[in-house]
Amino acid sequence: MDKSELKRKVCEAIDKRSTEIIAIGDYIWQNPEAGFREYKTAKRVVEEFKKLGLEIEEGVGITGVIAKLKGLDERPNIAVMGELDALIIPEHPEADPVTGAVHACGHNAQITNVIGLAMGLVDSGIMEELNGSVTFMGVPSEEPIEIEWRQQKRLKGELFFLGGKQEFIKAGKFDDVDIALIDHMGGDPKNKISARGSEHGPGSDGFMAKTFTFKGVESHSGGAPWNGVNALNAAMLGLMGIHAQRETFKDSDAIRISQIISKGGDSLNVIPSEIKMELMVRGASAEAIKDACKKIDRAMKAGASAIGADLEIVNIPGYLPRTGGGSPELSRVLQENIVTLLGERKVETSIERSIVRTPSGVVADSADVAAIMPLGGLSVSGSEGRGHSREYKIVDKENAYVTPSKIYAMAIIDLLADGATSAKKVINEYKPMILKEKYMEYWQNILS
């Protein structure tokens, strides 16, 4: 069969499953779980893959799921990634009443898209015509939240990174992968059916996570405050020191500092003796992040010193900035199939515009994947309301849950048909920022 016939078959197969695919997307929306706790979500993914007769590996990075579908050849191998985790926003009307978790970033759609793709490829039987393989990845924990809890997992040796894709890299699950694909909800309510394939994506920053524990001395806050050492005052002075550093950050470095106090004291009538803070330092380059971290540590130490408190600082590896992963050929394949499926007027941006990288303030562990292999992305609208807020909701389920599966399938056909000529071009065009085998060494150097 020629490529157009293969595309017709796989899209028909996906359409036949559309009601089922939408039901899966709704189920995952209704059962949100934060990173590295996505047990119900992972179980559903495993169930769907088992129905398709796929080879499955479970428990990767605690909750991750991997399945593989072979074509005429083992390689090139294209990984299609869907994220499993939700955010914690208790204010959202559909948040889990116990955990506060909610899919206010559309990750439920991502993993549904991967399942829909698997259904289409298996049902249509088109892999028998393609020179390569497809690996389906249900990846945990893209959202870098609950850092203190994850740090405890790190201390127990259960994790090294905050991100699931990084854990997959560390475990060697990308060693036999040549190209990676991922999508994300776009969320433009004025154009609910739009998609974008890009070379470099919108440009994600990297980050370093840090925890600070200020140790003071407790005392009666009314009767004898002079006998105490107020750890909260030390922390407040440290934050003031950070604010005083902001004018030293270059605009081009896109430094952004976010922090929360996870423990602010024990009792109102006792001088706070222990204060815990979680902090995230975002930036457009590893060098800029390291420079900002030095200034932050200096400010926090000064705050502790001024009050006479002790301070413990822990650095936790975040994500790399998105500085690579591009392939003009991969952008072309994605973009052309978006236009074929949706029409020119439904495409959000042109290829020329999409390869321009500007720091966005957003962080994503897909940037670590882009550092070691070519990565292509889709942005498909179908939601409205601000992401990461109580307003977020999915309003076009067909486009959110079903459309990306078709685009993935059509792009995979172009990449792996005709002896995988297009996929081989993508691989040859790509220049890695880090060799796969050097990835852990690279991160160890950053942490040191």
C-alpha positions in Angstrom: 0.0 0.0 0.0 1.1 3.6 -0.6 1.4 6.0 2.2 -1.9 7.7 1.6 -3.7 4.3 1.8 -1.9 3.5 5.0 -2.9 6.8 6.5 -6.5 6.3 5.5 -6.6 2.9 7.1 -5.1 4.0 10.4 -7.3 7.1 10.7 -10.4 4.9 10.1 -9.2 2.5 12.8 -8.8 5.4 15.2 -12.2 6.8 14.3 -13.8 3.5 15.0 -12.4 3.6 18.5 -13.2 7.3 19.1 -16.0 6.7 21.7 -13.7 4.3 23.6 -10.7 6.7 23.4 -12.8 9.6 24.7 -14.0 7.4 27.6 -10.4 6.7 28.5 -9.6 10.4 28.5 -12.6 11.1 30.8 -11.6 8.2 33.1 -8.1 9.6 33.6 -9.5 13.1 34.1 -11.7 11.8 36.8 -8.9 9.9 38.5 -6.0 12.5 38.8 -2.8 11.6 40.6 0.3 13.5 41.3 3.7 12.5 40.0 5.2 9.1 41.0 1.8 8.2 42.5 -0.1 7.5 39.3 -1.1 4.0 40.2 -4.7 4.0 38.9 -3.7 5.8 35.7 -0.8 3.3 35.1 -3.1 0.4 35.7 -5.6 1.6 33.1 -2.8 2.1 30.6 -1.5 -1.4 31.2 -5.1 -2.8 30.8 -5.5 -1.0 27.4 -2.1 -2.2 26.2 -2.8 -5.8 27.3 -6.1 -5.7 25.3 -4.0 -4.9 22.2 -1.6 -7.8 22.9 1.5 -5.5 23.3 4.7 -6.4 25.1 4.5 -4.4 28.4 7.1 -3.3 31.0 5.7 -1.9 34.2 7.1 0.0 37.2 9.6 2.1 35.2 10.4 5.1 37.4 8.0 3.8 40.0 4.8 4.1 37.9 5.9 4.3 34.3 4.6 1.9 31.5 6.4 1.0 28.3 5.0 -1.1 25.4 6.5 -1.8 22.0 5.1 -2.6 18.6 7.5 -3.9 16.0 7.3 -3.4 12.3 9.4 -5.0 9.5 12.5 -3.8 11.4 13.6 -3.1 15.0 15.1 0.2 14.1 14.5 3.1 13.7 12.5 3.1 16.8 10.1 6.0 17.5 9.0 6.6 21.1 5.7 8.4 21.6 5.4 9.8 25.1 2.3 10.6 27.2 2.5 12.0 30.7 0.6 10.3 33.5 0.6 12.9 36.3 -1.7 15.7 37.5 -1.2 18.9 39.3 -2.4 19.8 42.9 -4.9 22.6 42.8 -7.5 22.1 45.5 -9.4 25.2 44.3 -10.3 23.5 41.0 -14.0 22.5 41.0 -13.1 19.0 39.8 -10.0 18.4 42.0 -9.8 15.2 43.9 -11.5 16.1 47.3 -8.8 14.2 49.3 -5.5 14.9 47.4 -6.4 18.2 45.5 -5.0 16.6 42.3 -6.5 17.7 39.0 -5.4 17.4 35.3 -5.3 21.2 34.9 -2.5 20.8 32.3 -4.1 18.2 30.0 -1.8 15.3 30.7 -4.8 13.0 30.7 -5.2 13.9 27.0 -1.5 13.1 26.3 -1.6 9.6 27.6 -5.0 9.0 26.0 -3.4 10.1 22.6 -0.7 7.5 23.1 -3.3 4.8 23.8 -5.4 5.9 20.8 -2.3 5.7 18.6 -1.6 2.2 19.8 -5.1 1.2 19.0 -4.9 2.6 15.5 -1.6 1.0 14.7 -2.6 -2.5 16.0 -6.1 -2.5 14.5 -5.1 -1.3 11.1 -2.1 -3.7 10.9 -0.1 -1.1 9.1 3.2 -1.8 11.0 3.6 -4.8 8.7 4.3 -2.2 5.9 6.8 0.0 7.9 10.5 -0.3 8.4 10.9 0.3 12.1 9.2 0.1 15.5 7.0 2.3 17.7 7.5 2.4 21.5 4.6 3.7 23.6 5.6 5.4 26.9 3.4 6.3 29.8 5.8 8.5 31.7 5.3 9.7 35.3 5.9 13.0 36.9 6.4 15.8 34.5 5.2 18.4 37.0 8.1 19.3 39.4 5.9 19.5 42.5 6.1 18.0 46.1 9.8 18.4 46.0 10.3 17.7 49.7 8.4 14.4 49.4 10.4 13.4 46.3 13.6 14.3 48.1 12.7 11.6 50.6 12.3 9.2 47.7 15.8 10.2 46.5 17.3 9.7 49.9 15.9 6.1 49.9 17.4 5.5 46.5 14.0 5.1 44.8 14.5 8.2 42.6 17.4 10.3 41.4 15.5 12.9 39.4 12.3 14.8 39.8 11.1 14.0 36.3 9.9 10.7 34.9 11.5 11.1 31.5 14.9 11.6 33.2 14.3 8.4 35.2 13.6 6.6 31.9 16.9 7.9 30.5 18.8 6.9 33.6 17.3 3.4 33.4 18.4 3.1 29.8 14.8 3.0 28.4 15.8 5.4 25.6 18.9 3.5 24.6 17.2 1.8 21.7 15.1 4.8 20.7 16.0 7.0 17.8 13.3 9.6 17.6 10.8 10.9 20.3 7.4 12.5 19.9 5.2 14.3 22.4 2.2 16.5 22.4 0.6 19.0 24.7 -2.7 20.8 25.0 -2.7 24.2 23.5 -5.8 25.7 25.1 -6.8 28.5 22.8 -10.6 28.9 23.2 -10.8 31.1 20.1 -9.4 28.3 17.9 -10.4 25.0 19.5 -9.0 22.9 16.6 -5.4 23.9 16.0 -2.1 22.1 16.0 1.5 22.9 15.7 4.5 20.8 14.8 7.8 22.4 15.7 11.5 21.9 15.5 12.4 23.5 18.9 9.0 24.0 20.4 8.1 27.2 22.3 11.4 27.1 24.2 11.4 25.7 27.7 13.7 26.8 30.5 15.7 24.5 32.7 15.7 24.6 36.5 17.3 23.5 39.7 15.3 22.6 42.7 16.5 23.4 46.2 15.3 22.9 49.8 16.3 25.1 52.7 15.9 24.1 56.3 16.5 27.0 58.8 17.2 25.7 62.4 16.7 28.1 65.3 15.8 27.7 69.0 12.3 27.5 70.4 11.1 29.7 73.2 7.9 31.2 74.6 7.0 33.8 72.0 5.4 36.2 74.5 7.2 35.4 77.8 10.8 35.0 76.7 11.3 35.6 73.0 14.8 36.8 73.7 15.8 33.2 74.6 14.8 31.9 71.1 16.4 32.1 67.7 13.6 32.8 65.2 14.1 30.6 62.1 11.2 32.3 60.4 12.9 35.7 60.6 16.1 34.1 59.2 14.1 32.7 56.3 12.4 36.1 55.7 15.8 37.9 55.6 17.1 35.3 53.2 14.1 35.9 50.8 14.7 39.7 51.1 18.3 39.0 50.1 17.1 37.1 47.0 14.8 39.9 46.0 17.8 42.3 46.3 19.7 40.2 43.7 17.0 40.3 41.0 18.5 43.4 39.3 21.6 41.3 38.7 19.9 38.7 36.5 20.2 39.3 32.8 17.0 39.5 30.8 18.4 37.0 28.3 19.0 34.5 31.0 15.2 34.4 31.8 15.9 33.7 35.5 12.7 33.1 37.5 12.7 32.2 41.2 9.7 30.5 42.9 9.4 29.4 46.4 7.0 28.1 49.0 7.3 27.7 52.8 6.4 24.0 53.4 6.8 24.4 57.2 6.3 27.8 58.8 6.5 26.9 62.5 4.8 24.6 65.0 2.8 26.8 67.3 1.9 30.5 67.4 3.0 30.9 71.0 6.4 29.3 70.4 9.3 31.0 68.6 9.7 29.0 65.2 12.7 26.7 65.6 12.5 25.0 62.2 11.4 26.5 58.8 11.4 24.5 55.6 11.3 26.0 52.1 11.2 24.6 48.6 12.6 26.7 45.8 12.9 26.5 42.1 15.4 28.4 40.0 14.5 28.6 36.3 16.7 29.9 33.5 17.5 29.7 29.9 20.9 28.0 30.3 22.7 25.8 32.8 25.3 28.4 33.4 22.7 31.1 34.2 21.0 28.8 36.7 24.2 27.9 38.4 25.1 31.6 38.8 21.6 32.4 40.2 21.9 29.4 42.7 25.2 30.9 44.0 23.5 34.2 44.7 20.5 32.6 46.3 22.6 30.4 48.6 24.6 33.5 49.6 21.4 35.4 50.4 20.0 32.6 52.5 23.2 32.1 54.4 23.3 35.8 55.2 19.7 35.6 56.6 20.6 32.7 58.8 23.8 34.4 59.9 22.0 37.6 60.8 19.6 35.8 63.2 22.1 33.2 64.5 20.3 30.3 62.9 21.8 27.2 61.2 21.0 26.4 57.6 20.9 23.2 55.6 20.8 23.5 51.7 20.0 20.6 49.5 20.3 20.8 45.7 18.1 18.5 43.6 18.5 18.0 39.9 15.7 19.8 37.9 15.4 19.8 34.1 17.7 20.9 31.4 16.9 24.0 29.2 15.5 23.2 25.8 18.4 24.1 23.5 18.3 21.3 20.9 16.3 18.4 19.7 15.4 20.0 16.4 15.3 18.5 12.9 13.8 20.4 9.9 12.8 17.1 8.5 10.8 16.1 11.6 9.1 19.6 11.6 8.2 19.2 8.0 6.7 15.7 8.5 4.6 16.8 11.5 3.5 20.1 9.9 2.5 18.6 6.6 0.4 15.9 8.3 -1.3 18.5 10.5 -2.3 20.4 7.4 -3.4 17.2 5.6 -5.7 16.3 8.5 -7.0 19.6 9.7 -6.5 22.0 6.7 -4.2 25.0 6.4 -6.6 27.4 8.3 -6.5 25.1 11.4 -2.7 25.2 11.7 -1.5 27.5 14.5 2.0 28.6 13.2 4.2 28.1 10.3 7.4 26.0 10.3 9.5 29.1 10.0 8.1 30.7 13.1 8.0 27.5 15.1 11.8 27.0 15.0 12.5 30.3 16.7 13.3 29.6 20.4 12.5 32.2 23.0 12.5 31.4 26.8 9.0 30.8 28.0 9.4 30.3 31.7 7.9 26.9 31.3 10.0 23.9 32.3 9.6 20.3 30.9 11.6 17.1 31.3 11.1 16.6 27.6 14.0 19.0 27.2 16.3 16.3 28.7 15.1 13.9 26.0 15.7 16.6 23.3 19.3 16.9 24.6 20.0 13.3 23.6 17.8 12.6 20.6 15.6 14.4 18.0 12.2 15.4 19.6 9.1 16.5 17.7 6.1 18.1 19.4 2.4 18.8 18.7 0.3 21.4 20.3 -3.4 20.5 20.0 -6.1 22.8 21.3 -9.2 21.5 22.9 -9.2 23.1 26.3 -9.9 26.6 27.7 -9.1 28.5 30.8 -5.6 29.3 32.2 -3.4 26.2 32.5 -2.4 25.4 36.1 -5.5 27.2 37.4 -9.0 26.5 38.7 -10.4 27.7 35.3 -8.9 24.9 33.2 -11.2 22.4 31.5 -11.3 20.4 28.3 -14.1 21.6 26.0 -13.4 19.7 22.7 -12.9 16.0 23.6 -12.7 14.9 20.0 -9.8 17.2 19.3 -8.1 16.7 22.7 -8.3 12.9 22.8 -8.6 11.7 19.2 -7.0 14.1 16.8 -3.4 13.8 18.0 -3.5 10.0 17.7 -4.2 10.4 14.0 -1.4 13.0 13.5 1.1 10.8 15.3 0.1 7.8 13.2 0.3 9.7 9.9 3.7 11.2 10.8 5.0 7.7 11.8 3.9 6.4 8.4 5.9 9.1 6.6 8.9 8.5 8.9 9.1 4.7 8.6 7.7 4.0 5.1 10.0 3.5 2.1 12.9 2.0 4.0 12.5 4.6 6.8 14.2 7.2 4.6 12.6 10.1 6.4 13.4 8.8 9.8 17.0 8.3 8.8 17.2 11.8 7.6 15.9 13.1 11.0 18.5 11.0 12.8 21.3 12.3 10.6 20.3 15.9 10.9 20.2 15.9 14.7 23.3 17.0 16.7 23.0 15.8 20.3 23.7 18.2 23.1 24.7 15.2 25.3 25.6 11.7 24.3 23.2 9.2 25.9 26.0 7.4 27.7 27.2 10.8 29.1 23.9 12.0 30.4 24.4 11.0 34.0 27.9 12.3 34.0 26.6 15.6 32.7 24.1 16.0 35.5 26.7 15.0 38.1 28.9 17.8 36.9 26.1 20.3 37.2 25.3 19.1 40.8 28.9 19.3 41.8 
